[in-house]
Amino acid sequence: MNIYEKLSNIQQELKAPKNQYNSFGGYAYRSCEDILEAVKPLLKKYNCTLQLEDYLENIGERYYIRAIAKLVDTEKPYVEDDEICAINCITNSAYAREEENKKGMDGSQITGASSSYARKYALNGLFLI
């Protein structure tokens, strides 16, 4: 089974319901952690690993967190090379903008919240959630 077949199976089998509730906004949601917990058994089943990376990017006058979710087939040798990575890994990225300030949060908390948001949407795109 190649990496694309494995990803297709994971996408079909993954169940990550919106079990969290935001009482202030009145909506249900799933967190990044919810997605990660739901996907772990499927990663093991299909001999894959998931890597998450964050990069801080300055675009115009604002800072963005760019999160990359990378699904890697652990049955194949992995080398950080674009040609080989095309054979055994699939990536998806997403951005989240840092607020200049947010009431009740210091700078590191603002960055952390942006990271969580970007990672969640990178995972959503990769796993078709």
N, C-alpha and C positions, 0 to 999 in steps of 0.2 A: 504494500500500500504506500503510495507516495504522499507527500506532505499535503497536497491539495485534497486528496481523498480523506486523509485524517482530519483536516480542518472541516470538511463538509460533514463528516460524521459527528464531530464535536458540536458544530453549529446546530445540527438536527436534534442532538440528544440533550444539549444544555438547557437546563431549566433554572432561571434566576428570577424568581417572582419579586414583585415590589412589596416586600414585607416591612419596610420602614414607613413611618408616617410623620409628616411635617404638620404639626397642629397649627403653627402660625400661618402657613400658606394653605393648609387644608388639602394636601395631596399625598398620595402614596409614591414611594420611590424605592430604588435599589441603590445601595452604596457600592463603591469599588470593592470593598471587602466582601460584600454579598456575592458579587460576580466571581471573585477569586475563590471563595469557599465552594461555590457550585462547580467551578471548572476543574478543581484539583483532581477529583476521581477520574474524570475523563482524560486528563493529561496522563495520568498513570496508565489507564486502559489503553491508550493509543501511543504510548512511549514517546511523549512529547514533554517539553518544558516550556514555560512561559517566562519571558524576561520583560521587565518594565524599566524604561529609562526616561529620565527627565532632562530637559535642556532649557536653560533660561535664554530667551531671545528678546532683543530690543528691536521693536518694529515701530518706526516713527518715534513718538515720544512716550510709548508705553512698553511695559515689559509683559511678556507672555511666557507661559510654561508650555513647552512642546513635549508631550508624552508620547513615547513609542512603545507599543505592545508588540513583542516579537514571539511568534510561535516557532519552536525549533524541534525538528524531528531528531530525537536522540538515538535513533537506530542508524543514522548516517553520520559520517565524520563531519564535524563542524569546524570551519575555518572562517575567520572574519574577512571574507573576500566576497565581493559582490556577485561574482559568477557562481561560486559554490553556495553562497547563501540563497541564491535563486532556486537552487535544487532542494535545499533542506530547511528553509525557513520562510515565513511569511510575516510581513510587518504591516502595521497600521498606525497612523499617528493622529493626534488631535491637539488642539490648542485651547488654552484658557488664559484669559487676560487677568493680570493681577490688578486689584483695586488699588488706587493710590492710598486710601485709608479705609478702614472698616471699623465701625464702632465696636469696642470691646476686644479688638484683636491687635497684636503687635505684628511687626513685619514678618517674622518667621511663620506665624499662624496664617497670615494672608498668603504667603508662598505655599504653605502646606495645603491650604484649602484649594488653591488653584491647581496644585499638583494632583490632588485627589480627583478633582473635577475633570482635568485633562486625561488622566489615566482611565477614569470610568468611560469616557467617550471614545478613547482609543480601543478599549476592550469591547465596547458596544459595536463599533465598526468592524472589528476583527471577527467577532462571534455572531454578528447579525442580530443583536438584541434590539 
